[in-house]
Amino acid sequence: MPKRGVVMERLVPLSKADRSFDLEFWRRVSPARKFEIAWQMVLDYWKRQGKSEDQLRFRRDVEVLKPLRRVARRRRR
């Protein structure tokens, strides 16, 4: 069964176009669908760079970050 999507269209002269239509469209799209669309843009960009999708993965060379130890400051009187 195909996914149901948000379909909207508007035809206006370029001089009268504003962002209101875009904002309304994205307001109607679910967060999960927004993520799917964003990921598809990443894949499209990656392909245009001539790289394989197999190369997309989390970096493993990032070092472990440790929280700073807080030193208790005491008031001296």
Secondary structure, 3 states (H helix, E strand, C coil): CCCCCCCCCCCCCHHHCCCHHHHHHHHHCCHHHHHHHHHHHHHHHHHHCCCCHHHCCCCCCCCCCCCCCCCCCCCCC
